[in-house]
Amino acid sequence: MGVGLNASARQRRAARLEYVLEYIDAHPGDTSDVEFLSALASISPFHFHRVMSSYLGESVSAYVRRRTLERAALRMLLDGASVTASSVMSGYSSSSAFARAFRRQFGHSPRDLAQRLNARRTHCASYMPADLQYRTLPAQDLLALRRYGAQHSAAPAAWAAVRELLRDNAGGAPRTLIGIPCDSPELTPSERRRYDACVDITLPPHGELVRKRLAAGDYAVFQFRGTLAALEQAHGAVRWHWYPQSGTRMRDVPAFHRLGELRDDGELTAEIFFPVENVAARARLFGASSKAGDGLPISNCGMAVQTPAP
């Protein structure tokens, strides 16, 4: 009985800590108040640092600083945000303070980092997935299991652990498998990269499975067939090659993969969901379909896309 209660307590704590991490990711530059964050986790400020550092493998302040700067770097690299605007959005007192923190974090100035990643964009071009659609999705509650590391190792490890946990599950096999690579391999150290293997199964959280909500909203959706390793390359192509030419704006929620069945030879089918804004307005403006990757919206092939009222 005691073991069950302890396991339940660990689950509740993990869920609270994940809620704090989701808040930090959603509010870059606005999460330095430890008392506020500890209240979100229902943990005293005295214990909060120890508990979070144990859970994260780094201090709370280091995590907040790293995630804030990674978010700023993506906006600068993908959307062309200026150093001044990025420093304000990130909560820094001046552009020079932001630039110093950026260099300490990444080892490069924003301009130097952009030049390094230009080669990445060229390399990704040959991996562009096909059959672009735009879809509007509702929020979805999932159960998630997390592994850390480079995606080529973290993803198979996470899915193997999920299969083991659900092996004797009386509720049946999950209908949907969602993979969420939470961090950018170009910006986040490999040991800090998070991969969440998620299932849409009606069970209470158990083992390492914790509740996670997939964000509602508009997504650009790409079809994929290949291996898990090639899926990571295709995801990079969408972000670094298709997105800057697309004319859309990225939403501040994670991209994700909806996986089909993984065959014995390692091949799988998948859909890459990339979060974008104002899909319905763009579809209304341009109307006709276009080829994937040319920067114009295409027909949604019968999927539900909400059109704003006139």
SVG drawing of the C-alpha trace seen along z (x, -y; Angstrom):
<svg xmlns="http://www.w3.org/2000/svg" viewBox="-19 -49 51 57">
<polyline fill="none" stroke="black" stroke-width="0.4" points="0.0,0.0 2.8,-2.3 4.5,-1.7 1.3,-2.5 1.0,-5.8 4.6,-6.7 4.2,-6.0 1.0,-8.1 2.8,-10.9 5.6,-10.8 3.1,-11.0 1.4,-14.0 4.7,-15.7 5.9,-15.0 2.7,-16.3 3.1,-19.6 6.7,-20.0 5.7,-19.4 3.0,-22.1 5.7,-24.5 8.0,-23.7 5.1,-24.3 4.5,-27.6 8.2,-28.6 8.1,-27.6 4.9,-29.6 6.2,-32.8 9.8,-33.4 11.5,-36.2 8.7,-36.3 9.6,-33.3 12.3,-34.5 10.1,-34.7 10.9,-31.5 8.1,-32.0 5.6,-32.2 7.0,-29.1 7.1,-27.1 3.5,-28.0 2.6,-26.6 4.3,-23.4 2.7,-23.4 6.2,-23.1 7.7,-25.4 10.3,-27.8 12.8,-26.2 12.5,-22.8 11.7,-24.0 15.2,-24.5 16.3,-21.0 13.3,-19.2 13.5,-21.0 17.2,-20.6 16.9,-16.9 14.1,-16.6 15.8,-18.7 19.5,-17.9 20.2,-21.6 19.2,-24.5 15.9,-26.3 17.7,-29.6 19.9,-27.8 16.8,-26.1 14.9,-29.4 17.9,-31.2 18.6,-28.5 15.0,-28.1 14.5,-31.9 17.6,-32.3 16.7,-29.2 13.3,-30.7 14.9,-34.1 17.4,-32.4 14.7,-30.6 12.8,-33.8 15.9,-35.7 17.0,-32.9 13.6,-32.0 11.6,-35.2 14.4,-37.8 13.6,-39.3 16.2,-42.0 18.5,-41.9 16.7,-44.8 13.3,-43.2 14.6,-39.9 16.2,-41.4 13.0,-43.1 10.9,-40.0 13.4,-37.9 13.3,-40.3 16.9,-41.6 17.6,-45.2 19.6,-46.1 20.6,-44.7 24.2,-44.4 23.2,-42.3 21.2,-40.1 24.0,-39.7 26.5,-38.8 24.1,-36.1 23.5,-34.8 27.2,-34.4 27.7,-32.7 24.9,-30.3 25.7,-29.4 29.3,-30.4 28.4,-32.7 26.8,-36.1 23.4,-36.0 24.9,-37.0 27.6,-34.2 25.0,-31.6 22.8,-32.6 25.7,-32.1 26.4,-28.7 22.8,-27.6 22.7,-28.7 24.5,-25.5 21.8,-23.6 19.1,-25.1 20.8,-24.1 21.4,-20.6 17.8,-20.2 16.4,-21.0 16.8,-17.5 14.7,-16.0 11.6,-18.1 8.5,-16.0 5.5,-16.1 1.7,-16.6 1.4,-19.8 -2.0,-20.4 -3.3,-22.9 -5.4,-21.7 -7.1,-23.2 -6.9,-20.8 -8.7,-20.8 -6.6,-20.4 -5.9,-16.7 -5.1,-15.2 -2.4,-12.5 -0.2,-10.4 3.5,-11.1 6.8,-9.4 10.0,-11.5 13.5,-10.5 16.5,-12.8 19.2,-12.8 19.6,-13.1 16.4,-12.1 17.9,-9.1 18.5,-7.5 15.8,-9.1 12.9,-8.4 13.4,-4.6 14.1,-4.4 10.9,-6.3 8.7,-4.2 10.3,-1.0 9.5,-2.1 5.9,-3.0 5.4,0.4 6.7,2.1 4.4,0.0 1.4,0.8 2.1,4.4 -0.4,5.6 -2.8,2.7 -6.4,3.9 -7.6,0.8 -6.3,1.9 -3.7,0.5 -3.5,-3.2 -5.2,-4.5 -2.7,-7.4 1.0,-7.6 2.4,-11.2 6.1,-12.0 7.1,-15.4 10.8,-16.5 10.7,-19.4 14.0,-21.1 16.1,-22.2 19.1,-20.0 20.9,-23.0 20.5,-25.0 20.0,-22.6 22.9,-20.4 22.1,-16.8 21.9,-15.7 19.2,-18.4 17.0,-17.5 13.6,-16.2 11.6,-13.7 8.0,-12.9 6.4,-9.6 2.6,-10.2 -0.4,-7.9 -4.1,-8.8 -5.2,-6.1 -7.8,-6.4 -5.8,-5.4 -4.7,-7.3 -1.1,-8.3 1.1,-5.4 4.7,-4.4 6.6,-7.2 3.5,-8.2 2.2,-11.7 -0.6,-13.8 0.3,-16.2 -2.0,-18.4 -1.4,-18.8 -2.1,-22.5 -5.1,-23.4 -4.8,-25.6 -3.6,-25.7 -0.8,-23.4 0.9,-22.9 1.0,-19.1 3.5,-17.1 3.3,-13.5 6.4,-11.3 7.6,-7.8 11.0,-6.5 12.9,-5.8 12.9,-7.5 16.3,-9.0 15.1,-10.3 12.0,-11.8 14.3,-14.0 15.9,-15.2 12.5,-15.9 11.4,-17.8 14.6,-20.0 13.8,-20.6 10.3,-21.9 11.6,-24.2 14.8,-25.5 13.9,-25.4 10.1,-25.4 9.1,-27.7 11.2,-30.8 9.7,-30.8 6.2,-29.9 4.8,-33.4 3.3,-32.0 4.2,-32.7 5.2,-30.0 3.1,-29.7 4.9,-29.2 3.9,-25.6 5.9,-22.4 5.7,-20.8 4.9,-17.1 4.8,-13.9 1.8,-11.6 3.3,-8.1 1.9,-5.2 2.9,-1.6 6.6,-1.0 7.4,2.0 9.9,4.7 12.3,3.2 12.3,-0.1 10.2,-2.0 7.2,-4.0 4.7,-6.5 4.1,-9.7 2.7,-13.2 4.7,-16.2 2.6,-18.9 4.2,-22.4 2.3,-25.1 1.4,-28.2 -0.9,-31.2 -3.8,-32.5 -4.2,-29.5 -7.9,-30.1 -7.2,-33.8 -4.4,-32.8 -6.6,-30.0 -9.3,-32.6 -6.9,-35.1 -5.1,-32.8 -8.0,-30.3 -6.4,-27.9 -4.1,-25.1 -0.4,-25.1 2.6,-22.7 4.1,-21.9 7.0,-24.2 6.3,-27.0 5.1,-29.4 1.4,-29.5 -1.4,-27.7 -2.8,-24.6 -6.2,-23.0 -6.8,-21.1 -7.9,-17.9 -11.2,-17.8 -9.8,-18.4 -11.7,-20.9 -10.2,-24.4 -12.2,-27.1 -12.9,-30.1 -13.4,-33.5 -16.8,-35.1 -17.0,-37.9"/>
</svg>
